[in-house]
Amino acid sequence: MTATIRRAAGAFGLIGVLLAFGAVPASAVGETIGTCMFDELLEVEEEFGKLKELKKPEHKEDLLALEEDWEKCVEAPSPILPEPDEIIWGGAAFLILFGFMWWKGFPAVQRAMQARSEKIAADLDAAEQAKTEAASVLADHEARLAGAKAEAAQIVEDARAQADLVAEEIQARANEEVAQMRARAAADIESARSQAVSDLRGVVADIAVGAAERVIKSNLDVDTQRALVDAYIDEVADGNA
Amino acid sequence: MPDERLDGYAEALLAVAAAEGRSTVIEDELFRVGEALRQNDELLAALSDSRLPIEKRQGVVEDLLGEKASAVTTALVSMVVGTGHGGRLPEIVDAMAARGAADRDRVLAKVRSAIELTEDQKTRLAQAIKSSTGADVEIRVIIDESVLGGLVTEIGDDVIDGSVRRRQSQLRENFG
C-alpha cells in the first residue's frame, strides 16, 4: 500500500517537472514595456511611413491612440488574471495532470484507502471477535467461578450438616452411655444392697441357727431323743408327718 | 454294673446268708456296712481303686470288720471287693435288703436316726407306716448323727423327714 502511494507520488512529481520545463512562462513569451512600445511604433511606421507624420494635426487622433497604446504597455499586468498563454499552458498541464491522476493516482489512492479501510474493518472485526471471545471467556470464567462458589458453599453446607449429624450422634451416644452407666450403677448399687442384705440375713441366720443348734444339742439327751422319736412315730401314725 | 449283675450279687448275698441260717443278722450287718461306706467316700474310693491290689483292698475290709461283724459278713464283703465291685457295694446291699424284704412280703424302710431305736419303737414305727401308707415295711435303722434328733424314713422314693436337722434348715430358710 505504501509502495503504491510512493509510486503515485513519484509519477505526480515527474509530471510536474515536465510541465514546469515544458511550459513557457508568460514573461518569457510576452511583451515587455519596451517591446510593446516598439511594436506599437512599428505599426505606426507601417501605417504612416515615419513617426513624424503623427505630429501633423490631421493625425492627432492617431497620436493619441498611440499614446493610449503606450500607456497600455506601461500599465502593470493583472495580479489576478494570468496571461492567456499561461492560462492555456497551465490549464493544459492541469488537465493532463488531472487526467493522469484520475487515470493512475486516484485508483491507486482509492485502492490504498479501500485496503486501509478493509484492514481497519478487519482489525475492528478481529478486535470485536477478540472482545466477544474475551467476553465469552469472561462469562465462562464467571460461570465457573459461580459454579465453584456454589460448589464450595454446598461443600461447606454438607460439611456443616455432616458435622451437626456427627455431633448429634456423639451426643446421643454419650447420653446413651451415661444412661447405661447410670443404669449399671443403679443395678450395681441395688445388687450390692441386696447382697449386703442377703449377707446380713445369712449372718443373722447363722448366728440364730447356730445359737439354736447349740441350745438344741445341749438339750438333746437320750430321753429327749427318744421323745422325739416317739413323737415322730405318733405323727406318722396320725398321718401328720 | 448292669442291673442284672447287681441283682445277681444281691441274690448271692441273700443266698449265703440264708444258707448260713442267720439271714437277719447277716443282712443287717451287710446293710450297716453299705451305709457306712456310703457315708465314707474315701473308704469307698479305696475299695474301688483298681490301682490297689485286690489282696490289699480285701485286707482293709478284714481289718475294718474283723471284730465288728461276723466272719460270714466279712467274707461276703471281701468277696464283692475281690471281684472288683467294691465301689458298688452300697447299691448291692440296698438291692439285697430290698429283695430280702420283698421275699418276706415287706417293703424296705430305711430309717435314719441319731440314736439306736428300741424294738418297740421299730414295731410301732412299722405299724404307724402301715396305718399311714397301707404297706408292710421292714425297718432298717441307719445311725446318722447329722439327723440331730427325730427320724428320717425313706420308703422307695418317698421320704418322711421329721428330723431336727430339717427343722433347723427350715429355720435357716425362714431367716434367709
HADDOCK unambig.tbl for C-alpha pairs under 7 A between the chains (distance, minus, plus):
assign (segid A and resid 201 and name CA) (segid B and resid 175 and name CA) 6.40 0.50 0.50
assign (segid A and resid 201 and name CA) (segid B and resid 176 and name CA) 5.71 0.50 0.50
assign (segid A and resid 202 and name CA) (segid B and resid 176 and name CA) 6.20 0.50 0.50
assign (segid A and resid 205 and name CA) (segid B and resid 172 and name CA) 5.63 0.50 0.50
assign (segid A and resid 205 and name CA) (segid B and resid 175 and name CA) 5.26 0.50 0.50
assign (segid A and resid 205 and name CA) (segid B and resid 176 and name CA) 6.75 0.50 0.50
assign (segid A and resid 209 and name CA) (segid B and resid 168 and name CA) 6.76 0.50 0.50
assign (segid A and resid 209 and name CA) (segid B and resid 172 and name CA) 6.30 0.50 0.50
assign (segid A and resid 225 and name CA) (segid B and resid 149 and name CA) 5.70 0.50 0.50
assign (segid A and resid 225 and name CA) (segid B and resid 150 and name CA) 6.61 0.50 0.50
assign (segid A and resid 228 and name CA) (segid B and resid 149 and name CA) 6.55 0.50 0.50
assign (segid A and resid 228 and name CA) (segid B and resid 150 and name CA) 4.92 0.50 0.50
assign (segid A and resid 229 and name CA) (segid B and resid 150 and name CA) 4.88 0.50 0.50
assign (segid A and resid 229 and name CA) (segid B and resid 151 and name CA) 6.25 0.50 0.50
assign (segid A and resid 232 and name CA) (segid B and resid 150 and name CA) 6.42 0.50 0.50
assign (segid A and resid 232 and name CA) (segid B and resid 151 and name CA) 6.79 0.50 0.50
assign (segid A and resid 232 and name CA) (segid B and resid 162 and name CA) 6.18 0.50 0.50
assign (segid A and resid 233 and name CA) (segid B and resid 124 and name CA) 6.97 0.50 0.50
assign (segid A and resid 233 and name CA) (segid B and resid 125 and name CA) 5.38 0.50 0.50
assign (segid A and resid 233 and name CA) (segid B and resid 128 and name CA) 6.38 0.50 0.50
assign (segid A and resid 236 and name CA) (segid B and resid 128 and name CA) 5.71 0.50 0.50
assign (segid A and resid 236 and name CA) (segid B and resid 129 and name CA) 6.36 0.50 0.50
assign (segid A and resid 236 and name CA) (segid B and resid 132 and name CA) 6.53 0.50 0.50
assign (segid A and resid 237 and name CA) (segid B and resid 128 and name CA) 4.05 0.50 0.50
assign (segid A and resid 237 and name CA) (segid B and resid 129 and name CA) 6.50 0.50 0.50
assign (segid A and resid 237 and name CA) (segid B and resid 131 and name CA) 6.20 0.50 0.50
assign (segid A and resid 237 and name CA) (segid B and resid 132 and name CA) 5.91 0.50 0.50
assign (segid A and resid 239 and name CA) (segid B and resid 132 and name CA) 5.62 0.50 0.50
assign (segid A and resid 241 and name CA) (segid B and resid 160 and name CA) 6.59 0.50 0.50
assign (segid A and resid 241 and name CA) (segid B and resid 162 and name CA) 6.95 0.50 0.50
